[in-house]
């Protein structure tokens, strides 16, 4: 399956080649992974946030302003296409792993890395730590959904960062995974990647629907009575979802 249309590909290749620091810029596969993640996240993320993921510390070295605008326009055309496909439930994992060639392995890794960067732009959407919860007590195992997300993140990281696979299995210091075991586990992560992406999309769709319902209820409901007491972030959400307030309506209202 092709990552980009022929027209998009031509423009994006020129855009990539125009970035000053080529060590910082994403590959085409990495860019697609990033845009794929942005397309399914249930909120619009400003380009000022995600463009640094694409360019790194590099800058465009294009003297012609019209050419620069044309190339950037091509990037946003590709982004908007993936968003439309996501909204129409037509966005699909772009690799057929049953027909994966050795030369494609690096592309899949790059794609997973780009998706990983997108996930970390809004970790709280997936129930992942966002830096504000470091001192808060969490359940030892977490909810079923949190465990599912953690498993999907392990798969994603196992593909994007194969050198970190031993860390994912908490190998004791001083112990090492033999190469055969590492290769076997990496292969399992590759096989599981499409299902992990499907899970991320299902969670994103649930979050999007929840936000739609909250907005709809807020528009149709009478003015709320102000509460004198404050709801703790770790208390059960008053909406009755069974989730913590910070992971439900509290998380929605602060965004």
Secondary structure as GFF3:
##gff-version 3
##sequence-region A 1 255
A	DSSP	alpha_helix	6	17	.	.	.	ID=ss1
A	DSSP	alpha_helix	28	40	.	.	.	ID=ss2
A	DSSP	alpha_helix	47	55	.	.	.	ID=ss3
A	DSSP	alpha_helix	65	87	.	.	.	ID=ss4
A	DSSP	three_ten_helix	97	99	.	.	.	ID=ss5
A	DSSP	three_ten_helix	102	104	.	.	.	ID=ss6
A	DSSP	alpha_helix	105	119	.	.	.	ID=ss7
A	DSSP	three_ten_helix	123	126	.	.	.	ID=ss8
A	DSSP	alpha_helix	144	160	.	.	.	ID=ss9
A	DSSP	three_ten_helix	162	164	.	.	.	ID=ss10
A	DSSP	alpha_helix	165	168	.	.	.	ID=ss11
A	DSSP	alpha_helix	179	220	.	.	.	ID=ss12
A	DSSP	three_ten_helix	245	247	.	.	.	ID=ss13
A	DSSP	alpha_helix	249	253	.	.	.	ID=ss14
###
